[in-house]
Amino acid sequence: MTIRVYNTLTKQKEPFETVAPAKVGIYLCGPTVYKESHIGHMVGPVIFDTIKRYLVYNGYEVHWVVNITDVDDKLIAQQHERGVPMSAIAEEMTIDYLNNLRALGVDQIDRMPKATEHIDGIIRFTQALIDKGYAYASGGDVFFDVLKDPGYGKLSNRRPDEQQGEGGGAASKKRSPGDFALWKSAKPGEPAWNSPWGQGRPGWHIECSAMSKAILGETFDIHGGGLDLVFPHHENELAQSECCHGKPMVKYWLHNGLLRKGDDAGKIGGRSDRESPGGKLSRSAGAGGLADVIAAQGGERIRFFLLKTHYRSTVVYGDEGLDEAAGNLETFYRFFERFQRMTGQRFFNLPAANTREAGNVEAASEPLSKVVRQLRASFLEKMDDDFNTGGAIGDLFELVRELNRHADQSRLEEVGNVKDPRIVGFVEATRVLRELSNILGLFRSTPAQRGGAAEGVVPKLMDLLIDLRKEAREKKDFFTGDKIRNALAQMNIMLEDRKGGATEWRMGGPS
Ligand SMILES: [Zn+2]
């Protein structure tokens, strides 16, 4: 067993060997929290959540960092537009992001550093680059001098003069057009910190270099992000870190494909296109915010849908794919119900091996055990091969099919005694399904708890709450009325009173 990963830096699959024995540091570029997240922002978190699960399963101690960019030109633009402080906008959108992660079962992140908590480290990093001759201060800004770095362009295969660097408006302050800003001087009214170069704020790229160094060290194992981050963001991170430290920043650069709407060619979810999808997407597939999609589809369906595609491929997103995922999941949910009828046990409570070693059990002689062991080996082989989750899901399907076939042939429904060896053997075999689905972060609780199957219940509960609030207000009990409204707002559910007395509700922030 060797895990192999595709490294953007070398353009090939390489055996996975860690910097320190049995330890893995992963850094994934997180969101700029100026707007509600949409489904495209979830592709990276879902795949890296799965990658971490798989590495832990393989015995590694994994430390996964996702940063939050809470100071940025876009946030400042929002501050001006909304008249709300940047920090309040960042906090609101971070909560939205965290809610979405939770709904999609992304719960493996160890640290979420914020750029504004690392200003000192960013300033020190910038100063070090100036001291080493790789950066220069110019009119209150500091720029990285791309022509000083002979390695510049090795990640994205671009020459330094091919692209205008960040801080295009400050072109006159730069030595060459490809130079990018490490520090930006503040205009009046903009959020700013003291620095040796005057009041200002960090550039975007330097944040990630400073935070990954602070938390994971100068050289760490995996750096992830969407394909659209290869240039300029990751190229610049790499240049900053390697010029500062004189050693490789990252062993493996992993990039996930972007999301594309099923019915046209526009990608969504890239850093450069952070607008809500809108347009041709139906409501169920996300014409509204991600919270709407999750309310309609359930987080597990979205996670499953994303994992069906290999992470390096483009995810084609729309109703068709989501409907297919829903149908696929039904096969599993029906099996879980059947399993409970036959064995008296809930699938979700089944104990299962949580390491590869613990799960390496010799196949027993009966055919079911053999085929289950074969499918487990096949699943792990797919995951070893650059985390091929789509192929691994195919093996899970096969596994359920075999379990169902065995239950049919052996007429397990008629056994009626959970201590019967046939049932005991069947439970053993099903534990492998639990073991493997845990790796993908799937089927960790009942569908009702996941929200998907509760679809029909939510509108009824909402009608009830709206009625109770109406009655309270009619009795001039505004305290209770407001309590209901505020408690719902905390859950990101907004009530809107219409003319004529009707009240409507919707998921998501204030319109
Ligand atoms: Zn980054």
Boltz pocket constraint, residues with backbone or C-beta under 6 A from the ligand:
constraints:
  - pocket:
      binder: B
      contacts: [[A, 28], [A, 29], [A, 30], [A, 204], [A, 205], [A, 208], [A, 233], [A, 237]]
      max_distance: 6.0
